[in-house]
Amino acid sequence: MDGDGRVTKEGIRIYPAEDFAGMRVAGRLAAQILDEVGPLVVPGVSTAALDDFIRARVEAAGAISATIGYRGYQHASCISVNHVVCHGIPGEKILTDGDILNVDVTVIVDGWYGDSSRMYVAGTANRKAERLIQVTHESLMRGIAAVRPGATFGDIGYAIQSYAESQRMSVVRDFCGHGLGRVFHAPPNVLHYGRPGKGPVLEEGMFFTIEPMINLGRPEVKTLADDWTAVTRDKSLSAQFEHSIGVTANGCEIFTLSPGGVFYPPSVPA
């Protein structure tokens, strides 16, 4: 195996053990920034102000924002509020009490990509929103728990889908997780639904994201005229959590765990 690892027949890169170190550094910075964003998410703040903070924080760390300039995108984060599923563009929207939002940050540190997103609440969420956030986080962690050499990507999707649907919520099918490492997006596509035993087999050294989007209503989404913002077709609330992980000999390592142990918004009990 050379320094860049090898590639499976499905096009999935297998990274050598020494490459985990670079992913840890990039993942930790993304997670640290998400830790620091939390206290800023309050009623009255604009999503543009949150993005300005993230941009400044990335620059102060000597890192690069992976999203600025990506396919013409000009922001250091995606901020998706309420019924926005993903790829929400920061702007002049002012958060109000009870708004829920996903903040998605990807940084590049020494060529390695750290990609993570979390849910936040401005003020106090209602009970349905709280429960959506809890179920979405649990869906992610159940997907991660399915990761180990010899399992399949279908096992990950089934773990997420079976739990979310058991809670009478739906899994968005239009977007998926992805391989990453020294590139932003690469094989495999990590579906958040599926059948056990189906799809490529997991191997030690695979790096990818798991990032389920769960809706309170139906799973269908549509993309707005800006060609970025995806929203639920039925205007139901949507939530998402994302981690970057690496497959290890007996499970996986989460590169984007919160350095401060912070994951849920304060108003939502874990």
Secondary structure, 3 states (H helix, E strand, C coil): CCCCCEECCCCCEECCHHHHHHHHHHHHHHHHHHHHHHHHCCCCCEHHHHHHHHHHHHHHCCCEECCCCHHHCCCCCEEEECCEEECCCCCCCECCCCCEEEEEEEEEECCEEEEEEEEEECCCCCHHHHHHHHHHHHHHHHHHHCCCCCCEHHHHHHHHHHHHHHCCCEECCCCCEEECCCCCCEEEEECCCCCCCCCCECCCCCEEEECCEEECCCCCEEECCCCCCEEECCCCCEEECEEEEEECCCCEEECCCCCCCCCCCCCCCC
